[in-house]
Amino acid sequence: MTTHQLPIAPGTAVQVLSRDTPAVLTVEPGDTVVVGSLDAWGHLERQAAPGAVTPYRFEDRRGHALTGPVEVAGAVPGDVLAVRFDALEPADWGWTAAGRRDDAFTRSLGLEGTGPAWLLWDLDRDARTGTNQYGHTVDLAPFLGVVGLPPAEAGEFSTTPPRAGGGGNIDCRELVAGSTLFLPVTVPGALLHLGDGHAAQGDGEVGGTAIECSMTSTVTLDLVRDAPLGSIHAVTPTSRITFGFSADLNVATAEALGAMLTWLQELYSLERKAALGLASAVVDLRVTQIANQTWGVHAVLGLDAVRSG
C-alpha cells in the first residue's frame, strides 16, 4: 500500500460539495493519505487577538475550507468507504466564536443584543491541552468535523448541514484517532472531502463552533462491500456508533436508533423488539450537534457493553 501527501495549498482547497469538482488526488483502496487542512474559516495566519480578522483562503467564505476531493479508484455507489483515522494532529492555535447568531435559540439563553464572544487558544500538542486568553485549560481530543462525499445530484451544495447521503459536517467528537467512519459511496470515485479540524468539542457543539483549528490528518481509505449497515456508522476504540440527521430532532433520533437496532439484530441474532429491549439497557443517545441547520444524533454501543455466555 502507498502513503500519499496532500498538503494545504490553493489547488487542494474547496468550499462546496459537488460531484463535478475534479479530484486533486487518486488513491487505491488500502492507501494512506496525510492530509493538511485549514480551520473551518480558512485562516491563513494566526489571529493576533481574539476575533481579529486575518487573510482567508476564500475571501467570499461560502462554506468550510476543506481539502480534496480524493478519489478512491474503483469506488461506485453501493460500496461503503471506510475512513480510518490513524493520527490527528492539531495546529498550535485555535479559536472559538459563540453567540454569533441572533435567533430564537440564542435569545432563549438570554443572549439577545450582545455581540459574539471569541476565545483564542494556545494548543500544546505534547501536553494535549489548550489554554485560552482567560487562562482556562482543557484537554484536547482532536477530530475532523467534516468528512464527507458530495451528493449524487448535480450542482454545488453547502458544506454546512450533514447529510445521510455522504456525511459531511457530522461534528461527532467520538471520531478520534483509532476510529473508522463508514460512508455509503454516493458518486463514482467517492470524492472524499476532509477538514474543519476540532481540537476539542462537547456533544452538541452548543456555542456554534468548537476549538477550531488547522489539522494534519493521517487517514487510510478502503472499500467495504459487506458492511453491517448501509447507512453512516463508525467504530471507535470504545464503541459502535450510528447516526441520524434531520431538521426534526425526533426524526434524527429515530434514524440513529433504528440503525443501531439493525446492528444489534445482526450482532446478537435478535428480532427487532428484543433488540430495542437490549438497546434500552446499553445504548446511549447523544446530541451530536445543534449548530448546522440540521440536528445530529448519534447512538453509542460500548464494545464491551454486551457479553454473551
PyMOL commands that set and color helices and strands:
alter all, ss='L'
color gray80, all
select helices_A, chain A and resi 10-12+104-108+249-268+272-282
alter helices_A, ss='H'
color red, helices_A
select strands_A, chain A and resi 3-6+13-14+25-27+32-37+66-72+80-90+93-98+117-124+129-132+137-139+143-148+167-169+180-184+192-198+212-213+215-224+233-235+239-246+283-289+295-302
alter strands_A, ss='S'
color yellow, strands_A
deselect
rebuild
show_as cartoon
